[in-house]
Amino acid sequence: MKYAVVTFGCRVNQADSFALERQIRTVGGHASSPEDADLVIVNSCSVTAAADQGTRQTIRRVARVNPTAKIVATGCYTTRDMEAVAALPGVVAVVSNENKDRLVQDVLEQVEFALPTTANRFGEGDGACGAMIEPGEAGRTAYTLRVQTGCDESCAYCIIPSTRGGGRSVPLHRVLTEVEDARGAGYRELQLTGVHLGSYGRDLNPRSSLYGLLQALDRQDSNVVIRMSSLEPMDCTPGIIDLMTTSPRFAAHFHLPLQHASDTVLRRMRRPYTCREYEQVVGLIRRNAPDAAIGSDVVVGFPGETDAHATENIQFLTQSPLTYLHVFPYSDRPGTEASKMKGKVHGQTIRDRARAVREVGSVLSQQFRTAQIGRIRPGLTLRQRAHTVVLTDNYLRVQVPVPPPENVRVHVRILTAADSPAGELVNESLISTP
């Protein structure tokens, strides 16, 4: 059986897709392109209307170029509108997020595929988690580990609580075991992810916390570097900041979604913090770690956003210590509170405001890269088509000459401030500081 997994959306979806690939390989599947695969899994996103459209377009294209493929759809868009997805050409099954962990097992029970007679069945050998994929084998050098899913918050614009359900955490012993398995397979970096990562442990018995998880990872006898995924600003506590900026186990990289820099808009969004509180969090990070990357998500064109609010947004971001921005033009999500709000912003105005915020993001990124010239940073070599890139701990992709193999921990001196900075590898014996 030849398979392909097409993934839309967030790091959580990427982690889910990685787990699906492990399961498929356990039963004898072989990775292929969607154009040539027997089974194509489309893991959908529904954070914006564009994400929904991308799923539909992909399914139609696969059905057109590979009419014999059996297409299985899952993810947030599928969960939100199962009937619409099921009606698309080539789709033989739709699987909600709730049942995603059983997707491969259920599909193999329903659909006959040519599998090797020696293939493991579920419940035997490696079990439901599947065989560990080695670094680079599926196009991934770093390992993405989902430790939590679901969300109990009620942000006015977000559909995810209805597509992922309430917050659910992976027990600590299972997290530590998977980290050790990843280390044993050769991974040198791991990204910790979740839908509401900061809520980790609140649902466990006994109750735990994200800080407790990070402490356990820090104590674990492992050389795997931990990179944190998106963390809500109200969950980024002084204790977490102190641990992540003092322990070598954690990458100097924070991603804290602000969403908007007007308190009025934040209240309408039902975000549980103010701009001042956000400023205090990122300020503490910058004082503790002057070279850390600090990224953010920003939504533009939220219902009721005025020109004055947009100006507030630009002014705050321009003066912030952020190093990159992910900009999202507001899109109505059926079933959310925001979709029923008055004061909708015209589409062209949203596009204009998004362009302005992206320009600010470009300036912030350029300023950060310029400040890094001459710095020596630890990083991991990644495989690229034309050259090797070192992904530094502070989230710069630095091109290096005469590269070492993929998946090697190195130190690199940053030489330029280009969009893809150039750098040189540094002899480890010459490094006097971490």
Secondary structure as the mmCIF struct_conf table of DSSP 4:
data_model
#
loop_
_struct_conf.conf_type_id
_struct_conf.id
_struct_conf.beg_label_comp_id
_struct_conf.beg_label_asym_id
_struct_conf.beg_label_seq_id
_struct_conf.end_label_comp_id
_struct_conf.end_label_asym_id
_struct_conf.end_label_seq_id
STRN STRN1 LYS A 2 THR A 7
BEND BEND1 GLY A 9 CYS A 10
HELX_RH_AL_P HELX_RH_AL_P1 ARG A 11 THR A 26
TURN_TY1_P TURN_TY1_P1 VAL A 27 GLY A 28
STRN STRN2 HIS A 30 ALA A 31
TURN_TY1_P TURN_TY1_P2 PRO A 34 ASP A 36
BEND BEND2 ASP A 38 ASP A 38
STRN STRN3 LEU A 39 SER A 44
BEND BEND3 VAL A 47 THR A 48
HELX_RH_AL_P HELX_RH_AL_P2 ALA A 49 VAL A 65
TURN_TY1_P TURN_TY1_P3 PRO A 67 THR A 68
STRN STRN4 LYS A 70 GLY A 75
HELX_RH_AL_P HELX_RH_AL_P3 CYS A 76 ARG A 80
HELX_RH_AL_P HELX_RH_AL_P4 MET A 82 ALA A 86
TURN_TY1_P TURN_TY1_P4 ALA A 87 ALA A 87
BEND BEND4 LEU A 88 LEU A 88
TURN_TY1_P TURN_TY1_P5 PRO A 89 GLY A 90
STRN STRN5 VAL A 91 VAL A 94
HELX_RH_3T_P HELX_RH_3T_P1 ASN A 97 ARG A 102
HELX_RH_AL_P HELX_RH_AL_P5 LEU A 103 GLN A 110
BEND BEND5 VAL A 111 VAL A 111
TURN_TY1_P TURN_TY1_P6 THR A 117 THR A 118
HELX_LH_PP_P HELX_LH_PP_P1 ALA A 119 ARG A 121
TURN_TY1_P TURN_TY1_P7 PHE A 122 GLY A 123
BEND BEND6 GLU A 124 GLU A 124
TURN_TY1_P TURN_TY1_P8 GLY A 125 ASP A 126
TURN_TY1_P TURN_TY1_P9 ALA A 128 CYS A 129
HELX_LH_PP_P HELX_LH_PP_P2 ALA A 131 GLU A 134
TURN_TY1_P TURN_TY1_P10 PRO A 135 ALA A 138
BEND BEND7 GLY A 139 GLY A 139
BEND BEND8 THR A 141 ALA A 142
STRN STRN6 TYR A 143 THR A 149
TURN_TY1_P TURN_TY1_P11 ALA A 156 TYR A 157
HELX_RH_AL_P HELX_RH_AL_P6 ILE A 160 ARG A 164
BEND BEND9 GLY A 166 GLY A 166
STRN STRN7 ARG A 168 SER A 169
HELX_RH_AL_P HELX_RH_AL_P7 LEU A 172 ALA A 185
TURN_TY1_P TURN_TY1_P12 GLY A 186 GLY A 186
STRN STRN8 GLU A 189 GLY A 194
TURN_TY1_P TURN_TY1_P13 VAL A 195 HIS A 196
HELX_RH_3T_P HELX_RH_3T_P2 LEU A 197 SER A 199
TURN_TY1_P TURN_TY1_P14 TYR A 200 ASP A 203
BEND BEND10 LEU A 204 PRO A 206
HELX_RH_AL_P HELX_RH_AL_P8 LEU A 210 ARG A 219
BEND BEND11 GLN A 220 ASP A 221
HELX_LH_PP_P HELX_LH_PP_P3 VAL A 224 VAL A 224
STRN STRN9 VAL A 225 MET A 228
HELX_RH_3T_P HELX_RH_3T_P3 PRO A 233 ASP A 235
HELX_RH_AL_P HELX_RH_AL_P9 PRO A 238 THR A 246
TURN_TY1_P TURN_TY1_P15 PRO A 248 ARG A 249
STRN STRN10 PHE A 250 PHE A 250
BEND BEND12 ALA A 252 ALA A 252
STRN STRN11 HIS A 253 HIS A 255
STRN STRN12 GLN A 259 GLN A 259
BEND BEND13 ALA A 261 ALA A 261
HELX_RH_AL_P HELX_RH_AL_P10 ASP A 263 MET A 269
TURN_TY1_P TURN_TY1_P16 ARG A 270 ARG A 270
BEND BEND14 PRO A 272 TYR A 273
HELX_RH_AL_P HELX_RH_AL_P11 CYS A 275 ASN A 288
TURN_TY1_P TURN_TY1_P17 PRO A 290 ASP A 291
STRN STRN13 ALA A 293 VAL A 300
BEND BEND15 GLY A 301 GLY A 301
TURN_TY1_P TURN_TY1_P18 PRO A 303 GLY A 304
HELX_RH_AL_P HELX_RH_AL_P12 ASP A 307 GLN A 319
BEND BEND16 SER A 320 SER A 320
STRN STRN14 TYR A 324 PRO A 329
TURN_TY1_P TURN_TY1_P19 PRO A 334 GLY A 335
BEND BEND17 THR A 336 GLU A 337
HELX_RH_3T_P HELX_RH_3T_P4 ALA A 338 LYS A 340
BEND BEND18 LYS A 342 LYS A 342
HELX_LH_PP_P HELX_LH_PP_P4 LYS A 344 HIS A 346
HELX_RH_AL_P HELX_RH_AL_P13 GLY A 347 ALA A 371
TURN_TY1_P TURN_TY1_P20 GLN A 372 GLY A 374
STRN STRN15 ILE A 376 LEU A 382
BEND BEND19 ARG A 385 HIS A 387
STRN STRN16 THR A 388 THR A 392
TURN_TY1_P TURN_TY1_P21 ASP A 393 ASN A 394
BEND BEND20 TYR A 395 TYR A 395
STRN STRN17 ARG A 397 VAL A 400
BEND BEND21 PRO A 401 VAL A 402
BEND BEND22 GLU A 406 ASN A 407
STRN STRN18 ARG A 409 ILE A 414
BEND BEND23 ALA A 418 SER A 420
STRN STRN19 ALA A 422 ALA A 422
STRN STRN20 GLY A 423 LEU A 425
HELX_RH_3T_P HELX_RH_3T_P5 GLU A 428 LEU A 430
#
